[in-house]
């Protein structure tokens, strides 16, 4: 009897193993160092709003995810070259990006309340507007909408733009006195300031507006676009998306 039970257990294990191995695996790109969207925790594991959301989407689609953490400015090119199928990294679907890749429905809609702010080291209290930026070095993450905006106004206001692969790198440069400020979305700034309490946040009036949102990116013509949108609709309907937003942003 023990032999029969043992044989049945072995067969069951083989069946389960076969089912698991037949599950499609999907390479998904992200770019850590952009809390609370995506970051690496103390155990070296990817976490954050985007990471949890994509795991939920994959669960709805019946897929397994293999995460690939890359520089933000290389995401679009990697999708175009077929190195990955999907990317989720706090991406805003600008007109320029839409020409190169496809985007899902918005999963996090920005509002007029979302501000872009500047993080300074302690001091520089006299800086209250863009006209005070003359001679300063302002940083932004490569490939972001903030980087594009800063490049477009640097001549007018007389400052230098210094772009880096991550906001973490820029924060360290500010602390070392080699850069003066970082331009970033306010929610990202708030996350940075939890770990870097010496920085101060300054809201500076400008004509830069973020009234769009974040979406998942795909190579042009991707077969996964409709499936991801369908999974997003389910998560929106069952309240899971709102739960994740409340967890990471409120």
C-alpha positions as a printed Julia matrix, in Angstrom:
250×3 Matrix{Float64}:
   0.0    0.0     0.0
   2.87   2.4     0.87
   4.39   1.74   -2.56
   1.09   2.57   -4.27
   0.68   5.78   -2.26
   4.28   6.7    -3.02
   3.76   6.08   -6.73
   0.58   8.17   -6.75
   2.41  11.01   -4.98
   5.19  10.86   -7.55
   2.71  11.0   -10.42
   0.94  13.96   -8.82
   4.25  15.79   -8.39
   5.16  15.2   -12.03
   1.77  16.49  -13.18
   2.08  19.62  -11.05
   5.62  20.12  -12.28
   4.49  19.84  -15.89
   1.72  22.37  -15.31
   4.18  24.8   -13.74
   6.75  24.42  -16.51
   4.09  25.09  -19.14
   3.29  28.49  -17.62
   4.49  31.27  -19.91
   7.33  33.4   -18.59
   7.46  37.09  -19.42
  10.47  39.4   -19.17
   9.38  42.73  -17.67
  11.63  45.78  -17.47
  11.68  48.28  -14.66
  14.15  50.82  -13.28
  14.63  50.81   -9.52
  15.57  53.84   -7.48
  12.25  55.53   -8.2
  10.35  55.11   -4.96
   7.5   54.52   -4.37
   7.07  53.1    -7.91
  10.02  50.71   -7.91
  12.94  50.24   -5.57
  15.13  47.52   -4.06
  14.46  46.63   -0.42
  17.03  45.73    2.24
  17.0   42.08    1.16
  17.8   43.02   -2.45
  14.3   42.33   -3.74
  12.36  44.59   -6.1
   9.34  46.18   -4.49
   7.04  49.17   -4.92
   3.74  50.16   -6.48
   4.64  49.21  -10.06
   6.17  45.91   -9.0
   3.15  44.82   -6.98
   0.76  45.96   -9.69
   2.58  44.07  -12.44
   2.65  40.93  -10.3
  -1.14  41.22   -9.89
  -1.58  41.75  -13.63
   0.57  38.71  -14.39
  -1.5   36.66  -11.97
  -4.66  37.65  -13.82
  -3.01  36.71  -17.13
  -1.69  33.4   -15.82
   1.94  34.37  -16.46
   5.21  34.23  -14.56
   7.39  37.35  -14.47
  11.15  37.58  -14.79
  12.12  41.09  -13.71
  14.97  42.92  -15.41
  16.19  46.06  -13.64
  17.71  48.48  -16.17
  18.6   52.14  -16.6
  15.47  54.18  -17.25
  16.78  55.74  -20.46
  17.32  52.31  -22.02
  13.78  51.0   -21.55
  12.25  52.13  -24.85
  15.22  50.88  -26.89
  15.11  47.5   -25.12
  11.43  47.08  -25.99
  12.11  48.04  -29.61
  14.95  45.53  -29.9
  12.89  42.68  -28.42
  14.98  42.27  -25.27
  11.77  42.37  -23.23
   8.04  42.28  -23.85
   6.78  44.78  -21.3
   8.07  47.67  -19.18
   6.56  49.3   -16.12
   8.57  52.12  -14.56
   6.41  55.14  -13.82
   6.34  55.9   -17.55
   4.37  58.86  -18.86
   3.12  58.22  -22.44
   4.42  61.36  -24.13
   3.82  61.94  -27.84
   7.49  61.19  -28.53
   7.35  57.88  -26.68
   4.09  56.87  -28.37
   5.87  57.07  -31.71
   8.31  54.4   -30.54
   6.28  52.03  -28.34
   2.67  51.23  -27.46
   1.09  51.97  -24.09
  -1.62  50.39  -21.97
  -4.53  52.27  -20.47
  -3.45  54.52  -17.6
  -3.06  52.67  -14.33
  -2.32  55.76  -12.25
  -3.92  58.98  -13.42
  -2.14  62.18  -12.47
  -4.16  65.23  -11.53
  -3.59  68.96  -11.36
  -2.62  68.42   -7.72
   0.52  66.54   -8.77
   3.42  68.97   -8.61
   7.0   68.79   -9.76
   9.32  70.13   -7.12
  13.0   70.7    -6.52
  15.03  69.1    -3.76
  17.9   71.21   -2.38
  20.44  70.62    0.32
  19.96  72.69    3.46
  20.65  76.33    2.68
  19.84  78.14   -0.57
  16.73  79.51    1.17
  16.85  82.54   -1.1
  15.96  80.39   -4.13
  12.24  80.84   -4.72
  11.87  80.91   -8.52
  13.45  79.78  -11.78
  15.09  83.2   -12.11
  17.24  82.27   -9.09
  18.69  79.22  -10.87
  21.41  81.16  -12.74
  24.76  79.46  -12.23
  23.29  76.41  -10.49
  23.56  72.74  -11.49
  20.13  71.1   -11.63
  19.77  67.35  -11.93
  17.14  65.0   -13.32
  16.95  61.35  -14.23
  17.94  60.56  -17.81
  14.97  60.01  -20.11
  12.36  61.59  -17.86
   9.92  64.35  -18.75
  11.63  66.49  -16.11
  14.95  66.12  -17.93
  13.35  67.21  -21.19
  11.79  70.25  -19.55
  15.01  71.37  -17.87
  16.92  71.08  -21.14
  14.31  73.28  -22.82
  14.67  76.19  -20.36
  18.32  76.04  -19.25
  19.47  78.73  -21.7
  16.7   81.08  -20.67
  17.48  80.84  -16.96
  21.24  80.3   -17.14
  21.66  77.03  -15.28
  23.4   73.75  -16.12
  21.54  70.46  -16.44
  23.25  67.31  -15.16
  21.49  64.05  -15.95
  22.1   60.74  -14.18
  20.76  57.21  -14.47
  18.91  57.39  -11.15
  17.6   59.92   -8.66
  19.67  58.19   -5.98
  22.85  59.19   -7.8
  21.7   62.81   -7.99
  20.84  62.92   -4.29
  24.36  61.76   -3.46
  25.8   64.46   -5.73
  23.7   67.11   -3.95
  24.9   65.9    -0.55
  28.5   66.06   -1.79
  28.0   69.62   -3.04
  28.58  68.8    -6.7
  24.98  69.51   -7.72
  22.47  72.0    -6.38
  19.03  70.47   -6.88
  16.94  67.63   -8.26
  13.72  68.15  -10.2
  11.25  65.37   -9.56
   7.57  64.56   -9.12
   6.43  65.56   -5.62
   5.46  62.05   -4.56
   8.92  60.81   -5.53
  10.44  63.74   -3.6
   8.49  62.77   -0.49
   9.85  59.21   -0.69
  13.41  60.46   -1.15
  13.12  62.77    1.87
  12.2   59.89    4.16
  15.72  58.52    3.68
  17.5   61.84    3.06
  16.18  64.07    5.82
  18.78  66.8     5.17
  17.12  67.73    1.88
  14.42  70.36    1.64
  11.57  70.51   -0.84
  10.84  73.67   -2.79
   7.77  74.16   -4.97
   8.76  76.53   -7.77
   6.22  78.01  -10.14
   6.8   77.05  -13.77
   4.9   76.24  -16.93
   5.73  72.55  -16.56
   2.48  70.61  -16.16
   1.9   66.89  -15.6
  -1.75  66.27  -16.37
  -1.32  62.83  -17.87
  -0.61  59.61  -16.03
   1.43  56.41  -15.92
   1.02  53.48  -18.28
   2.71  50.19  -19.14
   4.87  50.14  -22.28
   5.11  47.48  -25.01
   6.91  46.95  -28.27
   4.8   48.16  -31.2
   2.05  45.69  -32.08
   2.53  43.6   -28.94
   0.12  40.73  -28.44
   0.1   41.45  -24.7
  -1.44  44.93  -24.89
  -5.09  43.85  -24.92
  -4.49  41.19  -22.27
  -2.85  43.68  -19.92
  -5.65  46.19  -20.43
  -8.19  43.46  -19.65
  -6.3   42.54  -16.47
  -6.11  46.21  -15.46
  -9.87  46.49  -15.92
 -10.39  43.56  -13.56
  -8.1   45.06  -10.91
  -9.83  48.4   -11.25
 -13.27  46.79  -10.93
 -12.46  44.6    -7.93
 -10.78  47.43   -6.03
  -7.28  45.95   -6.04
  -5.83  48.87   -8.0
  -7.25  51.41   -5.53
  -5.87  49.35   -2.65
  -2.36  49.48   -4.12
  -2.62  53.22   -4.78
  -3.7   53.81   -1.18
  -0.86  51.63    0.1
   1.93  53.38   -1.82
   0.72  56.96   -2.3
  -1.62  57.91    0.53
